[in-house]
Amino acid sequence: MVGWFEIPVNDMNRAKSFYETVFKVEIKDVEFNGLKMGWFPGNNGEYGATGTLIKQNSYIPSKEGTLIYFISKNVQIELDRVEAAGGKIGLEKTKISDENGFMGMFIDTEGNRIALHSDA
């Protein structure tokens, strides 16, 4: 049911570099009347929401509040890139259950808490 997400940032270049490094994607710079955004790539018609990094005074990075889960083939792949990209591991790869796979969590360079989920 998630249609879009926005991750608050203080430093767009730093945040883009972090997410591009961790997820091996290209984030596109977009600006709407002074509102700076960094769009994550589309899903090519596949299931799942896409979203943006966003820099605006009313958006404040935080470890509290809503938690976004990025889908992964294997949570450990992205977790292994987090610290080198300037983030911190919040939760190592953890088995949820046989039916529900694995999760992990990190704190990005802006101070946001972000989670990962995979079947393997």
PDB file as gemmi writes it, atoms N, CA and C in Angstrom:
CRYST1    1.000    1.000    1.000  90.00  90.00  90.00 P 1                      
ATOM      1  N   MET A   1       0.808  -1.203   0.000  1.00  0.00           N  
ATOM      2  CA  MET A   1       0.000   0.000   0.000  1.00  0.00           C  
ATOM      3  C   MET A   1       0.849   1.265   0.000  1.00  0.00           C  
ATOM      4  N   VAL A   2       2.149   1.141   0.169  1.00  0.00           N  
ATOM      5  CA  VAL A   2       3.007   2.326   0.138  1.00  0.00           C  
ATOM      6  C   VAL A   2       3.179   2.763  -1.305  1.00  0.00           C  
ATOM      7  N   GLY A   3       2.923   4.035  -1.586  1.00  0.00           N  
ATOM      8  CA  GLY A   3       3.031   4.555  -2.940  1.00  0.00           C  
ATOM      9  C   GLY A   3       4.269   5.403  -3.173  1.00  0.00           C  
ATOM     10  N   TRP A   4       4.855   5.939  -2.113  1.00  0.00           N  
ATOM     11  CA  TRP A   4       5.983   6.864  -2.243  1.00  0.00           C  
ATOM     12  C   TRP A   4       6.590   7.037  -0.866  1.00  0.00           C  
ATOM     13  N   PHE A   5       7.885   7.289  -0.790  1.00  0.00           N  
ATOM     14  CA  PHE A   5       8.502   7.611   0.492  1.00  0.00           C  
ATOM     15  C   PHE A   5       9.461   8.777   0.311  1.00  0.00           C  
ATOM     16  N   GLU A   6       9.696   9.502   1.399  1.00  0.00           N  
ATOM     17  CA  GLU A   6      10.621  10.633   1.401  1.00  0.00           C  
ATOM     18  C   GLU A   6      11.539  10.506   2.613  1.00  0.00           C  
ATOM     19  N   ILE A   7      12.843  10.514   2.365  1.00  0.00           N  
ATOM     20  CA  ILE A   7      13.840  10.417   3.426  1.00  0.00           C  
ATOM     21  C   ILE A   7      14.467  11.795   3.602  1.00  0.00           C  
ATOM     22  N   PRO A   8      14.286  12.423   4.769  1.00  0.00           N  
ATOM     23  CA  PRO A   8      14.836  13.759   5.005  1.00  0.00           C  
ATOM     24  C   PRO A   8      16.360  13.758   5.035  1.00  0.00           C  
ATOM     25  N   VAL A   9      16.968  14.816   4.473  1.00  0.00           N  
ATOM     26  CA  VAL A   9      18.418  14.961   4.489  1.00  0.00           C  
ATOM     27  C   VAL A   9      18.802  16.390   4.842  1.00  0.00           C  
ATOM     28  N   ASN A  10      19.986  16.527   5.438  1.00  0.00           N  
ATOM     29  CA  ASN A  10      20.567  17.847   5.672  1.00  0.00           C  
ATOM     30  C   ASN A  10      21.549  18.209   4.575  1.00  0.00           C  
ATOM     31  N   ASP A  11      22.251  17.202   4.058  1.00  0.00           N  
ATOM     32  CA  ASP A  11      23.282  17.404   3.043  1.00  0.00           C  
ATOM     33  C   ASP A  11      22.967  16.460   1.875  1.00  0.00           C  
ATOM     34  N   MET A  12      22.407  16.996   0.801  1.00  0.00           N  
ATOM     35  CA  MET A  12      21.957  16.173  -0.322  1.00  0.00           C  
ATOM     36  C   MET A  12      23.101  15.402  -0.956  1.00  0.00           C  
ATOM     37  N   ASN A  13      24.238  16.042  -1.173  1.00  0.00           N  
ATOM     38  CA  ASN A  13      25.361  15.349  -1.810  1.00  0.00           C  
ATOM     39  C   ASN A  13      25.864  14.191  -0.958  1.00  0.00           C  
ATOM     40  N   ARG A  14      25.977  14.410   0.334  1.00  0.00           N  
ATOM     41  CA  ARG A  14      26.431  13.351   1.243  1.00  0.00           C  
ATOM     42  C   ARG A  14      25.436  12.193   1.253  1.00  0.00           C  
ATOM     43  N   ALA A  15      24.142  12.517   1.335  1.00  0.00           N  
ATOM     44  CA  ALA A  15      23.108  11.485   1.370  1.00  0.00           C  
ATOM     45  C   ALA A  15      23.059  10.698   0.059  1.00  0.00           C  
ATOM     46  N   LYS A  16      23.143  11.418  -1.067  1.00  0.00           N  
ATOM     47  CA  LYS A  16      23.152  10.735  -2.371  1.00  0.00           C  
ATOM     48  C   LYS A  16      24.328   9.775  -2.457  1.00  0.00           C  
ATOM     49  N   SER A  17      25.503  10.231  -2.077  1.00  0.00           N  
ATOM     50  CA  SER A  17      26.695   9.391  -2.128  1.00  0.00           C  
ATOM     51  C   SER A  17      26.507   8.137  -1.270  1.00  0.00           C  
ATOM     52  N   PHE A  18      25.953   8.306  -0.079  1.00  0.00           N  
ATOM     53  CA  PHE A  18      25.713   7.175   0.815  1.00  0.00           C  
ATOM     54  C   PHE A  18      24.791   6.146   0.169  1.00  0.00           C  
ATOM     55  N   TYR A  19      23.622   6.571  -0.280  1.00  0.00           N  
ATOM     56  CA  TYR A  19      22.637   5.633  -0.841  1.00  0.00           C  
ATOM     57  C   TYR A  19      23.092   5.043  -2.171  1.00  0.00           C  
ATOM     58  N   GLU A  20      23.790   5.808  -2.976  1.00  0.00           N  
ATOM     59  CA  GLU A  20      24.318   5.264  -4.229  1.00  0.00           C  
ATOM     60  C   GLU A  20      25.365   4.186  -3.948  1.00  0.00           C  
ATOM     61  N   THR A  21      26.161   4.382  -2.908  1.00  0.00           N  
ATOM     62  CA  THR A  21      27.182   3.405  -2.530  1.00  0.00           C  
ATOM     63  C   THR A  21      26.556   2.151  -1.940  1.00  0.00           C  
ATOM     64  N   VAL A  22      25.634   2.313  -1.020  1.00  0.00           N  
ATOM     65  CA  VAL A  22      25.030   1.163  -0.347  1.00  0.00           C  
ATOM     66  C   VAL A  22      24.197   0.315  -1.310  1.00  0.00           C  
ATOM     67  N   PHE A  23      23.382   0.961  -2.148  1.00  0.00           N  
ATOM     68  CA  PHE A  23      22.462   0.223  -3.013  1.00  0.00           C  
ATOM     69  C   PHE A  23      22.942   0.067  -4.459  1.00  0.00           C  
ATOM     70  N   LYS A  24      24.082   0.665  -4.794  1.00  0.00           N  
ATOM     71  CA  LYS A  24      24.612   0.576  -6.160  1.00  0.00           C  
ATOM     72  C   LYS A  24      23.570   1.022  -7.184  1.00  0.00           C  
ATOM     73  N   VAL A  25      23.000   2.203  -6.947  1.00  0.00           N  
ATOM     74  CA  VAL A  25      22.013   2.813  -7.849  1.00  0.00           C  
ATOM     75  C   VAL A  25      22.440   4.245  -8.144  1.00  0.00           C  
ATOM     76  N   GLU A  26      21.798   4.841  -9.133  1.00  0.00           N  
ATOM     77  CA  GLU A  26      22.007   6.256  -9.427  1.00  0.00           C  
ATOM     78  C   GLU A  26      20.785   7.027  -8.953  1.00  0.00           C  
ATOM     79  N   ILE A  27      21.005   8.054  -8.160  1.00  0.00           N  
ATOM     80  CA  ILE A  27      19.925   8.897  -7.653  1.00  0.00           C  
ATOM     81  C   ILE A  27      19.905  10.178  -8.475  1.00  0.00           C  
ATOM     82  N   LYS A  28      18.741  10.511  -8.996  1.00  0.00           N  
ATOM     83  CA  LYS A  28      18.583  11.640  -9.922  1.00  0.00           C  
ATOM     84  C   LYS A  28      18.242  12.923  -9.155  1.00  0.00           C  
ATOM     85  N   ASP A  29      19.007  13.996  -9.419  1.00  0.00           N  
ATOM     86  CA  ASP A  29      18.707  15.304  -8.835  1.00  0.00           C  
ATOM     87  C   ASP A  29      17.473  15.889  -9.493  1.00  0.00           C  
ATOM     88  N   VAL A  30      16.523  16.334  -8.660  1.00  0.00           N  
ATOM     89  CA  VAL A  30      15.300  16.974  -9.143  1.00  0.00           C  
ATOM     90  C   VAL A  30      15.037  18.169  -8.229  1.00  0.00           C  
ATOM     91  N   GLU A  31      14.599  19.278  -8.799  1.00  0.00           N  
ATOM     92  CA  GLU A  31      14.279  20.460  -7.993  1.00  0.00           C  
ATOM     93  C   GLU A  31      12.944  21.029  -8.438  1.00  0.00           C  
ATOM     94  N   PHE A  32      12.075  21.289  -7.451  1.00  0.00           N  
ATOM     95  CA  PHE A  32      10.772  21.900  -7.684  1.00  0.00           C  
ATOM     96  C   PHE A  32      10.697  23.178  -6.861  1.00  0.00           C  
ATOM     97  N   ASN A  33      10.808  24.328  -7.514  1.00  0.00           N  
ATOM     98  CA  ASN A  33      10.687  25.620  -6.828  1.00  0.00           C  
ATOM     99  C   ASN A  33      11.527  25.693  -5.553  1.00  0.00           C  
ATOM    100  N   GLY A  34      12.785  25.286  -5.638  1.00  0.00           N  
ATOM    101  CA  GLY A  34      13.689  25.361  -4.495  1.00  0.00           C  
ATOM    102  C   GLY A  34      13.684  24.149  -3.597  1.00  0.00           C  
ATOM    103  N   LEU A  35      12.771  23.222  -3.803  1.00  0.00           N  
ATOM    104  CA  LEU A  35      12.718  21.984  -3.023  1.00  0.00           C  
ATOM    105  C   LEU A  35      13.663  20.989  -3.682  1.00  0.00           C  
ATOM    106  N   LYS A  36      14.735  20.608  -2.988  1.00  0.00           N  
ATOM    107  CA  LYS A  36      15.733  19.702  -3.556  1.00  0.00           C  
ATOM    108  C   LYS A  36      15.377  18.262  -3.225  1.00  0.00           C  
ATOM    109  N   MET A  37      15.398  17.433  -4.295  1.00  0.00           N  
ATOM    110  CA  MET A  37      15.077  16.028  -4.139  1.00  0.00           C  
ATOM    111  C   MET A  37      16.127  15.190  -4.862  1.00  0.00           C  
ATOM    112  N   GLY A  38      16.295  13.973  -4.406  1.00  0.00           N  
ATOM    113  CA  GLY A  38      17.145  12.986  -5.060  1.00  0.00           C  
ATOM    114  C   GLY A  38      16.319  11.734  -5.260  1.00  0.00           C  
ATOM    115  N   TRP A  39      15.818  11.532  -6.474  1.00  0.00           N  
ATOM    116  CA  TRP A  39      14.892  10.427  -6.750  1.00  0.00           C  
ATOM    117  C   TRP A  39      15.613   9.092  -6.871  1.00  0.00           C  
ATOM    118  N   PHE A  40      15.099   8.095  -6.149  1.00  0.00           N  
ATOM    119  CA  PHE A  40      15.566   6.726  -6.323  1.00  0.00           C  
ATOM    120  C   PHE A  40      15.070   6.220  -7.671  1.00  0.00           C  
ATOM    121  N   PRO A  41      15.754   5.224  -8.252  1.00  0.00           N  
ATOM    122  CA  PRO A  41      15.308   4.722  -9.553  1.00  0.00           C  
ATOM    123  C   PRO A  41      13.928   4.076  -9.465  1.00  0.00           C  
ATOM    124  N   GLY A  42      13.211   4.058 -10.599  1.00  0.00           N  
ATOM    125  CA  GLY A  42      11.911   3.414 -10.670  1.00  0.00           C  
ATOM    126  C   GLY A  42      12.033   1.904 -10.560  1.00  0.00           C  
ATOM    127  N   ASN A  43      10.907   1.242 -10.475  1.00  0.00           N  
ATOM    128  CA  ASN A  43      10.871  -0.202 -10.286  1.00  0.00           C  
ATOM    129  C   ASN A  43      10.697  -0.984 -11.580  1.00  0.00           C  
ATOM    130  N   ASN A  44      10.713  -0.288 -12.710  1.00  0.00           N  
ATOM    131  CA  ASN A  44      10.530  -0.955 -14.000  1.00  0.00           C  
ATOM    132  C   ASN A  44       9.282  -1.834 -14.009  1.00  0.00           C  
ATOM    133  N   GLY A  45       8.214  -1.326 -13.428  1.00  0.00           N  
ATOM    134  CA  GLY A  45       6.947  -2.038 -13.424  1.00  0.00           C  
ATOM    135  C   GLY A  45       6.827  -3.115 -12.365  1.00  0.00           C  
ATOM    136  N   GLU A  46       7.871  -3.328 -11.557  1.00  0.00           N  
ATOM    137  CA  GLU A  46       7.811  -4.344 -10.518  1.00  0.00           C  
ATOM    138  C   GLU A  46       7.164  -3.792  -9.258  1.00  0.00           C  
ATOM    139  N   TYR A  47       6.756  -4.696  -8.379  1.00  0.00           N  
ATOM    140  CA  TYR A  47       6.100  -4.361  -7.128  1.00  0.00           C  
ATOM    141  C   TYR A  47       7.026  -3.562  -6.217  1.00  0.00           C  
ATOM    142  N   GLY A  48       6.472  -2.612  -5.497  1.00  0.00           N  
ATOM    143  CA  GLY A  48       7.219  -1.853  -4.511  1.00  0.00           C  
ATOM    144  C   GLY A  48       7.185  -0.364  -4.778  1.00  0.00           C  
ATOM    145  N   ALA A  49       7.259   0.393  -3.707  1.00  0.00           N  
ATOM    146  CA  ALA A  49       7.228   1.854  -3.812  1.00  0.00           C  
ATOM    147  C   ALA A  49       8.600   2.376  -4.196  1.00  0.00           C  
ATOM    148  N   THR A  50       8.614   3.523  -4.797  1.00  0.00           N  
ATOM    149  CA  THR A  50       9.857   4.251  -4.995  1.00  0.00           C  
ATOM    150  C   THR A  50       9.713   5.580  -4.254  1.00  0.00           C  
ATOM    151  N   GLY A  51      10.792   6.321  -4.156  1.00  0.00           N  
ATOM    152  CA  GLY A  51      10.731   7.555  -3.389  1.00  0.00           C  
ATOM    153  C   GLY A  51      11.933   8.424  -3.617  1.00  0.00           C  
ATOM    154  N   THR A  52      12.207   9.294  -2.638  1.00  0.00           N  
ATOM    155  CA  THR A  52      13.209  10.334  -2.820  1.00  0.00           C  
ATOM    156  C   THR A  52      13.922  10.683  -1.524  1.00  0.00           C  
ATOM    157  N   LEU A  53      15.130  11.198  -1.679  1.00  0.00           N  
ATOM    158  CA  LEU A  53      15.779  11.947  -0.614  1.00  0.00           C  
ATOM    159  C   LEU A  53      15.205  13.351  -0.742  1.00  0.00           C  
ATOM    160  N   ILE A  54      15.023  14.053   0.356  1.00  0.00           N  
ATOM    161  CA  ILE A  54      14.410  15.377   0.267  1.00  0.00           C  
ATOM    162  C   ILE A  54      15.062  16.339   1.250  1.00  0.00           C  
ATOM    163  N   LYS A  55      15.380  17.534   0.747  1.00  0.00           N  
ATOM    164  CA  LYS A  55      15.974  18.588   1.583  1.00  0.00           C  
ATOM    165  C   LYS A  55      15.029  19.778   1.587  1.00  0.00           C  
ATOM    166  N   GLN A  56      14.490  20.048   2.752  1.00  0.00           N  
ATOM    167  CA  GLN A  56      13.564  21.169   2.930  1.00  0.00           C  
ATOM    168  C   GLN A  56      13.461  21.423   4.426  1.00  0.00           C  
ATOM    169  N   ASN A  57      13.282  22.648   4.834  1.00  0.00           N  
ATOM    170  CA  ASN A  57      13.313  23.003   6.256  1.00  0.00           C  
ATOM    171  C   ASN A  57      12.347  22.214   7.131  1.00  0.00           C  
ATOM    172  N   SER A  58      11.203  21.822   6.607  1.00  0.00           N  
ATOM    173  CA  SER A  58      10.229  21.111   7.433  1.00  0.00           C  
ATOM    174  C   SER A  58      10.504  19.604   7.521  1.00  0.00           C  
ATOM    175  N   TYR A  59      11.511  19.113   6.779  1.00  0.00           N  
ATOM    176  CA  TYR A  59      11.901  17.700   6.837  1.00  0.00           C  
ATOM    177  C   TYR A  59      13.139  17.574   7.704  1.00  0.00           C  
ATOM    178  N   ILE A  60      13.041  16.846   8.804  1.00  0.00           N  
ATOM    179  CA  ILE A  60      14.133  16.736   9.760  1.00  0.00           C  
ATOM    180  C   ILE A  60      14.541  15.271   9.902  1.00  0.00           C  
ATOM    181  N   PRO A  61      15.793  14.928   9.556  1.00  0.00           N  
ATOM    182  CA  PRO A  61      16.250  13.549   9.711  1.00  0.00           C  
ATOM    183  C   PRO A  61      16.100  13.078  11.156  1.00  0.00           C  
ATOM    184  N   SER A  62      15.753  11.785  11.337  1.00  0.00           N  
ATOM    185  CA  SER A  62      15.504  11.271  12.677  1.00  0.00           C  
ATOM    186  C   SER A  62      15.590   9.751  12.721  1.00  0.00           C  
ATOM    187  N   LYS A  63      16.023   9.211  13.869  1.00  0.00           N  
ATOM    188  CA  LYS A  63      15.992   7.776  14.103  1.00  0.00           C  
ATOM    189  C   LYS A  63      14.645   7.348  14.672  1.00  0.00           C  
ATOM    190  N   GLU A  64      13.803   8.289  15.035  1.00  0.00           N  
ATOM    191  CA  GLU A  64      12.501   7.995  15.601  1.00  0.00           C  
ATOM    192  C   GLU A  64      11.451   8.053  14.487  1.00  0.00           C  
ATOM    193  N   GLY A  65      10.299   7.506  14.747  1.00  0.00           N  
ATOM    194  CA  GLY A  65       9.211   7.625  13.777  1.00  0.00           C  
ATOM    195  C   GLY A  65       9.139   6.470  12.804  1.00  0.00           C  
ATOM    196  N   THR A  66       8.565   6.724  11.662  1.00  0.00           N  
ATOM    197  CA  THR A  66       8.308   5.703  10.657  1.00  0.00           C  
ATOM    198  C   THR A  66       9.590   5.030  10.214  1.00  0.00           C  
ATOM    199  N   LEU A  67       9.508   3.717   9.987  1.00  0.00           N  
ATOM    200  CA  LEU A  67      10.661   2.947   9.536  1.00  0.00           C  
ATOM    201  C   LEU A  67      10.382   2.421   8.139  1.00  0.00           C  
ATOM    202  N   ILE A  68      11.269   2.717   7.204  1.00  0.00           N  
ATOM    203  CA  ILE A  68      11.162   2.263   5.820  1.00  0.00           C  
ATOM    204  C   ILE A  68      11.993   0.998   5.666  1.00  0.00           C  
ATOM    205  N   TYR A  69      11.429  -0.006   4.991  1.00  0.00           N  
ATOM    206  CA  TYR A  69      12.155  -1.234   4.674  1.00  0.00           C  
ATOM    207  C   TYR A  69      12.441  -1.270   3.181  1.00  0.00           C  
ATOM    208  N   PHE A  70      13.716  -1.362   2.804  1.00  0.00           N  
ATOM    209  CA  PHE A  70      14.104  -1.571   1.421  1.00  0.00           C  
ATOM    210  C   PHE A  70      14.201  -3.078   1.185  1.00  0.00           C  
ATOM    211  N   ILE A  71      13.684  -3.544   0.064  1.00  0.00           N  
ATOM    212  CA  ILE A  71      13.758  -4.948  -0.305  1.00  0.00           C  
ATOM    213  C   ILE A  71      15.153  -5.242  -0.860  1.00  0.00           C  
ATOM    214  N   SER A  72      15.695  -6.378  -0.491  1.00  0.00           N  
ATOM    215  CA  SER A  72      17.047  -6.769  -0.870  1.00  0.00           C  
ATOM    216  C   SER A  72      17.055  -8.240  -1.276  1.00  0.00           C  
ATOM    217  N   LYS A  73      18.032  -8.637  -2.084  1.00  0.00           N  
ATOM    218  CA  LYS A  73      18.208 -10.067  -2.379  1.00  0.00           C  
ATOM    219  C   LYS A  73      18.809 -10.764  -1.164  1.00  0.00           C  
ATOM    220  N   ASN A  74      19.712 -10.063  -0.473  1.00  0.00           N  
ATOM    221  CA  ASN A  74      20.348 -10.564   0.736  1.00  0.00           C  
ATOM    222  C   ASN A  74      20.766  -9.347   1.556  1.00  0.00           C  
ATOM    223  N   VAL A  75      20.146  -9.168   2.694  1.00  0.00           N  
ATOM    224  CA  VAL A  75      20.377  -8.015   3.562  1.00  0.00           C  
ATOM    225  C   VAL A  75      21.869  -7.757   3.806  1.00  0.00           C  
ATOM    226  N   GLN A  76      22.640  -8.829   3.901  1.00  0.00           N  
ATOM    227  CA  GLN A  76      24.058  -8.686   4.235  1.00  0.00           C  
ATOM    228  C   GLN A  76      24.830  -7.901   3.178  1.00  0.00           C  
ATOM    229  N   ILE A  77      24.409  -7.979   1.920  1.00  0.00           N  
ATOM    230  CA  ILE A  77      25.109  -7.271   0.840  1.00  0.00           C  
ATOM    231  C   ILE A  77      25.125  -5.766   1.111  1.00  0.00           C  
ATOM    232  N   GLU A  78      23.972  -5.177   1.380  1.00  0.00           N  
ATOM    233  CA  GLU A  78      23.907  -3.740   1.654  1.00  0.00           C  
ATOM    234  C   GLU A  78      24.519  -3.393   3.010  1.00  0.00           C  
ATOM    235  N   LEU A  79      24.290  -4.239   4.027  1.00  0.00           N  
ATOM    236  CA  LEU A  79      24.884  -3.965   5.343  1.00  0.00           C  
ATOM    237  C   LEU A  79      26.409  -3.893   5.251  1.00  0.00           C  
ATOM    238  N   ASP A  80      27.001  -4.724   4.398  1.00  0.00           N  
ATOM    239  CA  ASP A  80      28.461  -4.720   4.250  1.00  0.00           C  
ATOM    240  C   ASP A  80      28.992  -3.416   3.655  1.00  0.00           C  
ATOM    241  N   ARG A  81      28.137  -2.615   3.043  1.00  0.00           N  
ATOM    242  CA  ARG A  81      28.564  -1.358   2.419  1.00  0.00           C  
ATOM    243  C   ARG A  81      28.298  -0.125   3.294  1.00  0.00           C  
ATOM    244  N   VAL A  82      27.521  -0.285   4.343  1.00  0.00           N  
ATOM    245  CA  VAL A  82      27.035   0.851   5.135  1.00  0.00           C  
ATOM    246  C   VAL A  82      28.163   1.644   5.788  1.00  0.00           C  
ATOM    247  N   GLU A  83      29.016   0.992   6.531  1.00  0.00           N  
ATOM    248  CA  GLU A  83      30.040   1.724   7.286  1.00  0.00           C  
ATOM    249  C   GLU A  83      31.052   2.396   6.371  1.00  0.00           C  
ATOM    250  N   ALA A  84      31.440   1.743   5.288  1.00  0.00           N  
ATOM    251  CA  ALA A  84      32.380   2.349   4.335  1.00  0.00           C  
ATOM    252  C   ALA A  84      31.775   3.586   3.680  1.00  0.00           C  
ATOM    253  N   ALA A  85      30.436   3.630   3.595  1.00  0.00           N  
ATOM    254  CA  ALA A  85      29.743   4.773   2.999  1.00  0.00           C  
ATOM    255  C   ALA A  85      29.473   5.874   4.023  1.00  0.00           C  
ATOM    256  N   GLY A  86      29.827   5.651   5.287  1.00  0.00           N  
ATOM    257  CA  GLY A  86      29.666   6.684   6.309  1.00  0.00           C  
ATOM    258  C   GLY A  86      28.511   6.468   7.257  1.00  0.00           C  
ATOM    259  N   GLY A  87      27.787   5.370   7.124  1.00  0.00           N  
ATOM    260  CA  GLY A  87      26.668   5.074   8.019  1.00  0.00           C  
ATOM    261  C   GLY A  87      27.087   4.173   9.168  1.00  0.00           C  
ATOM    262  N   LYS A  88      26.094   3.756   9.970  1.00  0.00           N  
ATOM    263  CA  LYS A  88      26.336   2.879  11.115  1.00  0.00           C  
ATOM    264  C   LYS A  88      25.330   1.732  11.079  1.00  0.00           C  
ATOM    265  N   ILE A  89      25.778   0.559  11.471  1.00  0.00           N  
ATOM    266  CA  ILE A  89      24.882  -0.590  11.564  1.00  0.00           C  
ATOM    267  C   ILE A  89      24.046  -0.433  12.821  1.00  0.00           C  
ATOM    268  N   GLY A  90      22.726  -0.532  12.676  1.00  0.00           N  
ATOM    269  CA  GLY A  90      21.822  -0.470  13.821  1.00  0.00           C  
ATOM    270  C   GLY A  90      21.400  -1.848  14.274  1.00  0.00           C  
ATOM    271  N   LEU A  91      21.317  -2.800  13.329  1.00  0.00           N  
ATOM    272  CA  LEU A  91      20.952  -4.182  13.635  1.00  0.00           C  
ATOM    273  C   LEU A  91      21.568  -5.063  12.560  1.00  0.00           C  
ATOM    274  N   GLU A  92      22.425  -5.971  12.966  1.00  0.00           N  
ATOM    275  CA  GLU A  92      23.022  -6.918  12.024  1.00  0.00           C  
ATOM    276  C   GLU A  92      21.932  -7.779  11.402  1.00  0.00           C  
ATOM    277  N   LYS A  93      22.265  -8.499  10.342  1.00  0.00           N  
ATOM    278  CA  LYS A  93      21.315  -9.396   9.685  1.00  0.00           C  
ATOM    279  C   LYS A  93      20.730 -10.338  10.725  1.00  0.00           C  
ATOM    280  N   THR A  94      19.404 -10.351  10.811  1.00  0.00           N  
ATOM    281  CA  THR A  94      18.688 -11.106  11.832  1.00  0.00           C  
ATOM    282  C   THR A  94      17.566 -11.902  11.181  1.00  0.00           C  
ATOM    283  N   LYS A  95      17.465 -13.170  11.528  1.00  0.00           N  
ATOM    284  CA  LYS A  95      16.382 -13.993  11.010  1.00  0.00           C  
ATOM    285  C   LYS A  95      15.086 -13.623  11.721  1.00  0.00           C  
ATOM    286  N   ILE A  96      14.059 -13.334  10.927  1.00  0.00           N  
ATOM    287  CA  ILE A  96      12.741 -13.039  11.490  1.00  0.00           C  
ATOM    288  C   ILE A  96      12.057 -14.367  11.805  1.00  0.00           C  
ATOM    289  N   SER A  97      11.936 -15.220  10.790  1.00  0.00           N  
ATOM    290  CA  SER A  97      11.382 -16.574  10.917  1.00  0.00           C  
ATOM    291  C   SER A  97      11.617 -17.297   9.599  1.00  0.00           C  
ATOM    292  N   ASP A  98      11.362 -18.612   9.576  1.00  0.00           N  
ATOM    293  CA  ASP A  98      11.510 -19.369   8.335  1.00  0.00           C  
ATOM    294  C   ASP A  98      10.604 -18.809   7.244  1.00  0.00           C  
ATOM    295  N   GLU A  99       9.423 -18.369   7.623  1.00  0.00           N  
ATOM    296  CA  GLU A  99       8.443 -17.868   6.659  1.00  0.00           C  
ATOM    297  C   GLU A  99       8.698 -16.423   6.230  1.00  0.00           C  
ATOM    298  N   ASN A 100       9.335 -15.626   7.097  1.00  0.00           N  
ATOM    299  CA  ASN A 100       9.440 -14.193   6.847  1.00  0.00           C  
ATOM    300  C   ASN A 100      10.839 -13.682   6.534  1.00  0.00           C  
ATOM    301  N   GLY A 101      11.817 -14.558   6.457  1.00  0.00           N  
ATOM    302  CA  GLY A 101      13.138 -14.150   6.016  1.00  0.00           C  
ATOM    303  C   GLY A 101      13.963 -13.405   7.047  1.00  0.00           C  
ATOM    304  N   PHE A 102      14.703 -12.386   6.560  1.00  0.00           N  
ATOM    305  CA  PHE A 102      15.698 -11.686   7.369  1.00  0.00           C  
ATOM    306  C   PHE A 102      15.504 -10.178   7.310  1.00  0.00           C  
ATOM    307  N   MET A 103      16.044  -9.516   8.326  1.00  0.00           N  
ATOM    308  CA  MET A 103      16.031  -8.055   8.360  1.00  0.00           C  
ATOM    309  C   MET A 103      17.368  -7.555   8.886  1.00  0.00           C  
ATOM    310  N   GLY A 104      17.634  -6.304   8.638  1.00  0.00           N  
ATOM    311  CA  GLY A 104      18.786  -5.615   9.189  1.00  0.00           C  
ATOM    312  C   GLY A 104      18.440  -4.135   9.219  1.00  0.00           C  
ATOM    313  N   MET A 105      19.221  -3.349   9.931  1.00  0.00           N  
ATOM    314  CA  MET A 105      18.913  -1.930  10.047  1.00  0.00           C  
ATOM    315  C   MET A 105      20.210  -1.119  10.073  1.00  0.00           C  
ATOM    316  N   PHE A 106      20.146   0.101   9.537  1.00  0.00           N  
ATOM    317  CA  PHE A 106      21.296   0.993   9.603  1.00  0.00           C  
ATOM    318  C   PHE A 106      20.837   2.421   9.871  1.00  0.00           C  
ATOM    319  N   ILE A 107      21.792   3.241  10.286  1.00  0.00           N  
ATOM    320  CA  ILE A 107      21.588   4.682  10.441  1.00  0.00           C  
ATOM    321  C   ILE A 107      22.365   5.324   9.303  1.00  0.00           C  
ATOM    322  N   ASP A 108      21.687   6.103   8.461  1.00  0.00           N  
ATOM    323  CA  ASP A 108      22.354   6.711   7.307  1.00  0.00           C  
ATOM    324  C   ASP A 108      23.198   7.909   7.730  1.00  0.00           C  
ATOM    325  N   THR A 109      23.837   8.546   6.783  1.00  0.00           N  
ATOM    326  CA  THR A 109      24.716   9.682   7.081  1.00  0.00           C  
ATOM    327  C   THR A 109      23.964  10.894   7.604  1.00  0.00           C  
ATOM    328  N   GLU A 110      22.649  10.909   7.444  1.00  0.00           N  
ATOM    329  CA  GLU A 110      21.838  12.047   7.891  1.00  0.00           C  
ATOM    330  C   GLU A 110      21.216  11.803   9.266  1.00  0.00           C  
ATOM    331  N   GLY A 111      21.316  10.575   9.795  1.00  0.00           N  
ATOM    332  CA  GLY A 111      20.744  10.243  11.092  1.00  0.00           C  
ATOM    333  C   GLY A 111      19.408   9.520  11.017  1.00  0.00           C  
ATOM    334  N   ASN A 112      18.986   9.097   9.814  1.00  0.00           N  
ATOM    335  CA  ASN A 112      17.737   8.355   9.652  1.00  0.00           C  
ATOM    336  C   ASN A 112      17.959   6.868   9.897  1.00  0.00           C  
ATOM    337  N   ARG A 113      16.990   6.220  10.522  1.00  0.00           N  
ATOM    338  CA  ARG A 113      16.984   4.775  10.733  1.00  0.00           C  
ATOM    339  C   ARG A 113      16.265   4.140   9.539  1.00  0.00           C  
ATOM    340  N   ILE A 114      16.957   3.235   8.842  1.00  0.00           N  
ATOM    341  CA  ILE A 114      16.432   2.590   7.643  1.00  0.00           C  
ATOM    342  C   ILE A 114      16.624   1.082   7.790  1.00  0.00           C  
ATOM    343  N   ALA A 115      15.622   0.297   7.346  1.00  0.00           N  
ATOM    344  CA  ALA A 115      15.698  -1.159   7.467  1.00  0.00           C  
ATOM    345  C   ALA A 115      15.797  -1.816   6.102  1.00  0.00           C  
ATOM    346  N   LEU A 116      16.235  -3.064   6.131  1.00  0.00           N  
ATOM    347  CA  LEU A 116      16.356  -3.899   4.946  1.00  0.00           C  
ATOM    348  C   LEU A 116      15.611  -5.205   5.207  1.00  0.00           C  
ATOM    349  N   HIS A 117      15.057  -5.806   4.156  1.00  0.00           N  
ATOM    350  CA  HIS A 117      14.396  -7.113   4.274  1.00  0.00           C  
ATOM    351  C   HIS A 117      14.782  -7.984   3.089  1.00  0.00           C  
ATOM    352  N   SER A 118      15.033  -9.275   3.357  1.00  0.00           N  
ATOM    353  CA  SER A 118      15.293 -10.227   2.279  1.00  0.00           C  
ATOM    354  C   SER A 118      14.784 -11.605   2.680  1.00  0.00           C  
ATOM    355  N   ASP A 119      14.567 -12.435   1.666  1.00  0.00           N  
ATOM    356  CA  ASP A 119      14.172 -13.822   1.922  1.00  0.00           C  
ATOM    357  C   ASP A 119      15.375 -14.678   2.292  1.00  0.00           C  
ATOM    358  N   ALA A 120      16.557 -14.282   1.829  1.00  0.00           N  
ATOM    359  CA  ALA A 120      17.775 -15.072   2.077  1.00  0.00           C  
ATOM    360  C   ALA A 120      18.712 -14.345   3.029  1.00  0.00           C  
TER     361      ALA A 120                                                      
END                                                                             
